[in-house]
Amino acid sequence: MGTVLDSHFLALTAIVTVLNSLFPHLGDSRASLCFLCRFWGKIVYKLLLFIVLCRWDTSCSSSLSQLFSSLIKSPTLQNRSWKLVDWWIMEIDGSTNFIILAALTLILKGTWYFRQVVLSVLVIIWGIRLGLFLLMRILQWGEDRRFDEMRSNLGKLAVFWIFQAVWVWTVSLPLTVVNSSDRDPALDVRDIIGWIMWSIGTSFEATADQQKLAFKNSPENRGKWCNVGLWSYTRHPNYFGEIFLWWGIFVAASPVLKGAEWLVILGPIFLTLLLLFLSGIPLLEDSADKKFGNVPAYRIYKRRTSPLIPLPPSLYENLPSWFKTVLLFELPLYSRSLPTEGLAWCRKSSEGEGIKGDEMKLS
């Protein structure tokens, strides 16, 4: 059975995904049941892939392992190459699921309305771009220790896969409803606004990713935090871009929505809350604070730079604390790992002092 899974897992997961994607097209009268079935279909899909990957870790005789062994003679390179493939599969699984769901819901419905095609293409473009970037990052940066920690604990890894299934299913809701709908209202201003929001968000995310990749690849930036380009206007420009583009997908989908279908707004809301409070900004802020919290220049950067919404540092620094917290998401959660001295520094209101450019760099 293990050999069958190793050699045919792509076919198995594709069949599960196809069945999973078919459910929304069974009829409007059973919409709630269809959505529930599709949700559990994603759970089954993830569990199957989880089992396959667990087998990859313990089996030295799988076909891919043998292929890499034959192509790469060095034992060290064999082990590293195998890990890179494994890490990449874990990294890109989310983006490929978005691509699969967008393509299958569009094709299986078969109505090919202009709005359906446009939104599906936008999601597919985003998924391909993200997948290629993650591949490039793995090749250039190597291992991702977050996955090593999870792989040592099967419980954590299972939770990771299942949670990712929930993420993909929920965030995809606006597109799923559009592609499964028989309604095709005329294009209006909401479509244009949504497409523009997607364009801005995707450009922002892609630019931020490339800027950080280039920054980290430069030897002179070793041991520094990224504060160049878009990262000088927001501490998390990639997350801003991702949130903005998915809200754009929702806005562009809204002309089709009717009645209970408006509940698909839970998709972008879920993504926003996820990145603001759980797996996104809090984890990265904790990591950066632990690493650089005692560096004065980092505390200056954190005090002057918006956590999410891009703003000029000179403007952000002089805004009232309540305004930053309520409207710009400068939450106490993001400073919980900052050393006491650094936390006090960040809480001080700006007194209009000039900050020299060389203070923004590590000496």
Contacts in CASP RR format, 6 or more apart in sequence:
PFRMAT RR
TARGET T0000
AUTHOR 0000-0000-0000
METHOD contacts of the structure
MODEL  1
MGTVLDSHFLALTAIVTVLNSLFPHLGDSRASLCFLCRFWGKIVYKLLLF
IVLCRWDTSCSSSLSQLFSSLIKSPTLQNRSWKLVDWWIMEIDGSTNFII
LAALTLILKGTWYFRQVVLSVLVIIWGIRLGLFLLMRILQWGEDRRFDEM
RSNLGKLAVFWIFQAVWVWTVSLPLTVVNSSDRDPALDVRDIIGWIMWSI
GTSFEATADQQKLAFKNSPENRGKWCNVGLWSYTRHPNYFGEIFLWWGIF
VAASPVLKGAEWLVILGPIFLTLLLLFLSGIPLLEDSADKKFGNVPAYRI
YKRRTSPLIPLPPSLYENLPSWFKTVLLFELPLYSRSLPTEGLAWCRKSS
EGEGIKGDEMKLS
2 55 0 8 1.000
2 59 0 8 1.000
5 12 0 8 1.000
5 51 0 8 1.000
5 52 0 8 1.000
5 55 0 8 1.000
6 52 0 8 1.000
6 55 0 8 1.000
6 56 0 8 1.000
6 59 0 8 1.000
6 62 0 8 1.000
6 63 0 8 1.000
6 64 0 8 1.000
7 63 0 8 1.000
9 48 0 8 1.000
9 49 0 8 1.000
9 52 0 8 1.000
12 48 0 8 1.000
13 45 0 8 1.000
13 48 0 8 1.000
13 49 0 8 1.000
13 52 0 8 1.000
16 41 0 8 1.000
16 44 0 8 1.000
16 45 0 8 1.000
16 48 0 8 1.000
17 45 0 8 1.000
17 97 0 8 1.000
17 100 0 8 1.000
17 101 0 8 1.000
17 104 0 8 1.000
18 104 0 8 1.000
18 108 0 8 1.000
19 41 0 8 1.000
20 37 0 8 1.000
20 38 0 8 1.000
20 41 0 8 1.000
20 42 0 8 1.000
20 44 0 8 1.000
20 45 0 8 1.000
21 38 0 8 1.000
21 100 0 8 1.000
21 101 0 8 1.000
21 104 0 8 1.000
21 105 0 8 1.000
21 108 0 8 1.000
22 108 0 8 1.000
23 34 0 8 1.000
23 35 0 8 1.000
23 37 0 8 1.000
23 38 0 8 1.000
23 41 0 8 1.000
24 31 0 8 1.000
24 34 0 8 1.000
24 35 0 8 1.000
24 38 0 8 1.000
24 105 0 8 1.000
24 176 0 8 1.000
24 177 0 8 1.000
24 179 0 8 1.000
24 180 0 8 1.000
25 34 0 8 1.000
25 105 0 8 1.000
25 108 0 8 1.000
25 109 0 8 1.000
25 180 0 8 1.000
26 34 0 8 1.000
27 34 0 8 1.000
31 260 0 8 1.000
38 169 0 8 1.000
38 176 0 8 1.000
39 166 0 8 1.000
39 169 0 8 1.000
42 97 0 8 1.000
42 165 0 8 1.000
42 166 0 8 1.000
42 168 0 8 1.000
42 169 0 8 1.000
43 162 0 8 1.000
43 165 0 8 1.000
45 165 0 8 1.000
46 161 0 8 1.000
46 162 0 8 1.000
46 164 0 8 1.000
46 165 0 8 1.000
47 158 0 8 1.000
47 161 0 8 1.000
47 162 0 8 1.000
49 93 0 8 1.000
49 161 0 8 1.000
50 157 0 8 1.000
50 158 0 8 1.000
50 161 0 8 1.000
53 86 0 8 1.000
53 89 0 8 1.000
53 90 0 8 1.000
53 157 0 8 1.000
54 154 0 8 1.000
54 157 0 8 1.000
55 62 0 8 1.000
56 62 0 8 1.000
56 64 0 8 1.000
56 65 0 8 1.000
56 86 0 8 1.000
57 86 0 8 1.000
57 151 0 8 1.000
59 65 0 8 1.000
64 82 0 8 1.000
64 85 0 8 1.000
65 82 0 8 1.000
68 78 0 8 1.000
68 81 0 8 1.000
68 82 0 8 1.000
68 85 0 8 1.000
69 78 0 8 1.000
72 78 0 8 1.000
72 81 0 8 1.000
83 143 0 8 1.000
84 138 0 8 1.000
84 139 0 8 1.000
84 142 0 8 1.000
84 143 0 8 1.000
86 147 0 8 1.000
87 138 0 8 1.000
87 142 0 8 1.000
87 143 0 8 1.000
87 144 0 8 1.000
87 147 0 8 1.000
88 134 0 8 1.000
88 135 0 8 1.000
88 138 0 8 1.000
90 144 0 8 1.000
90 147 0 8 1.000
91 131 0 8 1.000
91 134 0 8 1.000
91 135 0 8 1.000
91 137 0 8 1.000
91 138 0 8 1.000
91 144 0 8 1.000
92 130 0 8 1.000
92 131 0 8 1.000
92 134 0 8 1.000
92 135 0 8 1.000
93 161 0 8 1.000
93 164 0 8 1.000
94 164 0 8 1.000
94 167 0 8 1.000
94 168 0 8 1.000
95 126 0 8 1.000
95 127 0 8 1.000
95 128 0 8 1.000
95 130 0 8 1.000
95 131 0 8 1.000
95 134 0 8 1.000
96 127 0 8 1.000
96 131 0 8 1.000
97 164 0 8 1.000
97 165 0 8 1.000
97 168 0 8 1.000
98 123 0 8 1.000
98 124 0 8 1.000
98 126 0 8 1.000
98 127 0 8 1.000
98 168 0 8 1.000
98 171 0 8 1.000
98 172 0 8 1.000
99 123 0 8 1.000
99 124 0 8 1.000
99 127 0 8 1.000
99 128 0 8 1.000
101 168 0 8 1.000
101 172 0 8 1.000
101 175 0 8 1.000
101 176 0 8 1.000
102 119 0 8 1.000
102 120 0 8 1.000
102 123 0 8 1.000
102 124 0 8 1.000
102 172 0 8 1.000
102 175 0 8 1.000
102 179 0 8 1.000
103 120 0 8 1.000
103 124 0 8 1.000
105 120 0 8 1.000
105 175 0 8 1.000
105 176 0 8 1.000
105 179 0 8 1.000
105 180 0 8 1.000
106 112 0 8 1.000
106 116 0 8 1.000
106 117 0 8 1.000
106 120 0 8 1.000
106 179 0 8 1.000
109 116 0 8 1.000
109 179 0 8 1.000
109 180 0 8 1.000
111 182 0 8 1.000
111 184 0 8 1.000
113 184 0 8 1.000
114 184 0 8 1.000
114 187 0 8 1.000
115 178 0 8 1.000
115 184 0 8 1.000
115 187 0 8 1.000
115 191 0 8 1.000
115 252 0 8 1.000
115 253 0 8 1.000
115 255 0 8 1.000
115 256 0 8 1.000
116 178 0 8 1.000
116 179 0 8 1.000
118 191 0 8 1.000
118 195 0 8 1.000
118 252 0 8 1.000
119 174 0 8 1.000
119 175 0 8 1.000
119 178 0 8 1.000
119 179 0 8 1.000
119 249 0 8 1.000
119 252 0 8 1.000
119 253 0 8 1.000
120 175 0 8 1.000
120 179 0 8 1.000
122 195 0 8 1.000
122 198 0 8 1.000
122 202 0 8 1.000
122 249 0 8 1.000
123 172 0 8 1.000
123 175 0 8 1.000
123 249 0 8 1.000
125 202 0 8 1.000
126 198 0 8 1.000
126 202 0 8 1.000
126 245 0 8 1.000
129 202 0 8 1.000
129 206 0 8 1.000
133 206 0 8 1.000
133 209 0 8 1.000
133 210 0 8 1.000
133 213 0 8 1.000
136 213 0 8 1.000
137 209 0 8 1.000
137 213 0 8 1.000
138 144 0 8 1.000
140 213 0 8 1.000
140 217 0 8 1.000
141 216 0 8 1.000
149 156 0 8 1.000
150 156 0 8 1.000
150 157 0 8 1.000
150 160 0 8 1.000
151 157 0 8 1.000
167 270 0 8 1.000
167 271 0 8 1.000
167 274 0 8 1.000
170 266 0 8 1.000
170 267 0 8 1.000
170 270 0 8 1.000
170 271 0 8 1.000
171 246 0 8 1.000
171 267 0 8 1.000
171 268 0 8 1.000
171 270 0 8 1.000
171 271 0 8 1.000
172 267 0 8 1.000
173 263 0 8 1.000
173 264 0 8 1.000
173 266 0 8 1.000
173 267 0 8 1.000
174 249 0 8 1.000
174 250 0 8 1.000
174 253 0 8 1.000
174 264 0 8 1.000
174 265 0 8 1.000
174 267 0 8 1.000
174 268 0 8 1.000
175 249 0 8 1.000
175 253 0 8 1.000
176 264 0 8 1.000
177 253 0 8 1.000
177 256 0 8 1.000
177 257 0 8 1.000
177 261 0 8 1.000
177 264 0 8 1.000
178 253 0 8 1.000
178 256 0 8 1.000
181 256 0 8 1.000
181 261 0 8 1.000
183 256 0 8 1.000
183 258 0 8 1.000
184 256 0 8 1.000
185 255 0 8 1.000
185 256 0 8 1.000
187 255 0 8 1.000
188 255 0 8 1.000
190 251 0 8 1.000
190 252 0 8 1.000
190 254 0 8 1.000
190 255 0 8 1.000
191 252 0 8 1.000
191 255 0 8 1.000
193 248 0 8 1.000
193 251 0 8 1.000
193 252 0 8 1.000
194 248 0 8 1.000
194 249 0 8 1.000
194 251 0 8 1.000
194 252 0 8 1.000
195 248 0 8 1.000
195 252 0 8 1.000
197 244 0 8 1.000
197 245 0 8 1.000
197 247 0 8 1.000
197 248 0 8 1.000
197 251 0 8 1.000
197 252 0 8 1.000
198 245 0 8 1.000
198 248 0 8 1.000
198 249 0 8 1.000
198 252 0 8 1.000
200 241 0 8 1.000
200 244 0 8 1.000
200 245 0 8 1.000
201 240 0 8 1.000
201 241 0 8 1.000
201 242 0 8 1.000
201 244 0 8 1.000
201 245 0 8 1.000
202 241 0 8 1.000
202 245 0 8 1.000
204 230 0 8 1.000
204 237 0 8 1.000
204 238 0 8 1.000
204 240 0 8 1.000
204 241 0 8 1.000
204 244 0 8 1.000
204 310 0 8 1.000
205 237 0 8 1.000
205 238 0 8 1.000
205 240 0 8 1.000
205 241 0 8 1.000
205 242 0 8 1.000
205 245 0 8 1.000
207 230 0 8 1.000
207 237 0 8 1.000
208 230 0 8 1.000
208 231 0 8 1.000
208 237 0 8 1.000
208 238 0 8 1.000
208 240 0 8 1.000
208 241 0 8 1.000
209 238 0 8 1.000
211 226 0 8 1.000
211 228 0 8 1.000
211 229 0 8 1.000
211 230 0 8 1.000
211 231 0 8 1.000
212 226 0 8 1.000
212 231 0 8 1.000
212 238 0 8 1.000
215 221 0 8 1.000
215 224 0 8 1.000
215 226 0 8 1.000
215 228 0 8 1.000
215 231 0 8 1.000
216 226 0 8 1.000
223 362 0 8 1.000
224 361 0 8 1.000
224 362 0 8 1.000
225 288 0 8 1.000
225 291 0 8 1.000
225 292 0 8 1.000
225 298 0 8 1.000
225 301 0 8 1.000
227 301 0 8 1.000
227 305 0 8 1.000
227 360 0 8 1.000
230 237 0 8 1.000
230 310 0 8 1.000
231 237 0 8 1.000
232 305 0 8 1.000
232 313 0 8 1.000
233 305 0 8 1.000
233 306 0 8 1.000
233 310 0 8 1.000
233 311 0 8 1.000
233 312 0 8 1.000
233 313 0 8 1.000
234 240 0 8 1.000
234 305 0 8 1.000
234 306 0 8 1.000
234 307 0 8 1.000
234 308 0 8 1.000
234 309 0 8 1.000
234 310 0 8 1.000
234 311 0 8 1.000
235 281 0 8 1.000
235 285 0 8 1.000
235 302 0 8 1.000
235 305 0 8 1.000
235 306 0 8 1.000
235 307 0 8 1.000
235 308 0 8 1.000
236 275 0 8 1.000
236 280 0 8 1.000
236 281 0 8 1.000
236 284 0 8 1.000
236 307 0 8 1.000
236 308 0 8 1.000
237 310 0 8 1.000
239 275 0 8 1.000
239 280 0 8 1.000
239 281 0 8 1.000
239 308 0 8 1.000
240 308 0 8 1.000
240 309 0 8 1.000
240 310 0 8 1.000
242 271 0 8 1.000
242 275 0 8 1.000
243 268 0 8 1.000
243 271 0 8 1.000
243 272 0 8 1.000
243 275 0 8 1.000
243 308 0 8 1.000
246 267 0 8 1.000
246 268 0 8 1.000
246 271 0 8 1.000
247 268 0 8 1.000
247 272 0 8 1.000
248 268 0 8 1.000
249 268 0 8 1.000
250 264 0 8 1.000
250 265 0 8 1.000
250 267 0 8 1.000
250 268 0 8 1.000
253 264 0 8 1.000
257 264 0 8 1.000
274 280 0 8 1.000
275 281 0 8 1.000
276 282 0 8 1.000
276 308 0 8 1.000
276 329 0 8 1.000
276 331 0 8 1.000
277 333 0 8 1.000
281 307 0 8 1.000
281 308 0 8 1.000
281 329 0 8 1.000
281 334 0 8 1.000
282 333 0 8 1.000
282 334 0 8 1.000
285 307 0 8 1.000
285 333 0 8 1.000
285 334 0 8 1.000
285 335 0 8 1.000
285 337 0 8 1.000
286 336 0 8 1.000
286 337 0 8 1.000
288 298 0 8 1.000
289 335 0 8 1.000
289 336 0 8 1.000
289 337 0 8 1.000
289 338 0 8 1.000
289 339 0 8 1.000
290 337 0 8 1.000
292 298 0 8 1.000
293 299 0 8 1.000
293 338 0 8 1.000
293 339 0 8 1.000
293 342 0 8 1.000
294 339 0 8 1.000
294 341 0 8 1.000
294 342 0 8 1.000
295 362 0 8 1.000
296 345 0 8 1.000
296 359 0 8 1.000
297 359 0 8 1.000
297 360 0 8 1.000
297 361 0 8 1.000
297 362 0 8 1.000
297 363 0 8 1.000
299 338 0 8 1.000
299 342 0 8 1.000
299 345 0 8 1.000
299 346 0 8 1.000
300 355 0 8 1.000
300 359 0 8 1.000
300 360 0 8 1.000
301 360 0 8 1.000
302 335 0 8 1.000
302 338 0 8 1.000
302 346 0 8 1.000
303 317 0 8 1.000
303 345 0 8 1.000
303 346 0 8 1.000
303 348 0 8 1.000
303 350 0 8 1.000
304 313 0 8 1.000
304 314 0 8 1.000
304 316 0 8 1.000
304 317 0 8 1.000
304 350 0 8 1.000
304 355 0 8 1.000
305 313 0 8 1.000
305 316 0 8 1.000
306 316 0 8 1.000
306 324 0 8 1.000
306 328 0 8 1.000
306 330 0 8 1.000
307 328 0 8 1.000
307 329 0 8 1.000
307 330 0 8 1.000
307 331 0 8 1.000
307 334 0 8 1.000
308 328 0 8 1.000
308 329 0 8 1.000
309 328 0 8 1.000
309 329 0 8 1.000
311 328 0 8 1.000
316 324 0 8 1.000
316 328 0 8 1.000
317 350 0 8 1.000
317 352 0 8 1.000
318 350 0 8 1.000
318 352 0 8 1.000
319 328 0 8 1.000
320 349 0 8 1.000
321 330 0 8 1.000
321 347 0 8 1.000
321 349 0 8 1.000
324 330 0 8 1.000
325 331 0 8 1.000
325 332 0 8 1.000
335 343 0 8 1.000
335 346 0 8 1.000
338 346 0 8 1.000
END
